[in-house]
């Protein structure tokens, strides 16, 4: 089993072995993966964190003998952006949710955008506010750009809760909350299209407001119909189910 680690700020994962293929997700700095296959200049990988498959460029693959699993959890970056200096690749800006893995020799860390006192235990909904305004990016899961499920997964990761990558899998987690009036801060909300497919997700600030990535990470009103955009005076997403993780 050949293992690798993300040594860059992030690495795009693509649906197919092609530069023109859409980005489906991203590896964060310090996240590890297993190599499944190779095709020309592309490598098919399976992420260790969420068991997600995608193709990355062969030129971005980095393998090291220091990746043997020992069951240890390494520090997760809780600042929106962190400036580090690595022995091999110099200075980098890495994202909220990155892993400070000892397999990458970090010689200096400059917390240029502290998010919180790391001694304080926060919930995912608390971390959600740190990402307010981050632009929407299909397949994104960094503080430089997020999609809806990447946003939900990332804030849970930093809070120590592991969720799948896609909303269609995240919705299978937790317990159902029957009515929006009974919802609590930190409950997840899922939305469907006209065919009944789960296509969007967000996290409740309270029973009347939701944070989600749509255009950018934003806060909107919500009721039993769905998300209501006050600026346009219309519903933008149809509520399907509420889950408590």
Secondary structure, 3 states (H helix, E strand, C coil): CCEEECCCCEEEEECCCCCCCCEEEEEECCCEEEEEEEECCEEEEEECCCCCEEEEEHHHCCCCHHHCCCCCCCCECCCCEEEEEECCCEEEEEECCCECCCCCCEEEEEEEECCCCCCCCCCHHHHHHHHCCCEECCCCEECCEECHHHHHHHHHHHCCCCCCCCHHHHCCCCEEECCHHHCCCCCEEEEECCCCCEEEEEEEEECCEEEEECCEEEEEEECCCEEEECCCCEEEEEEEEEEEC
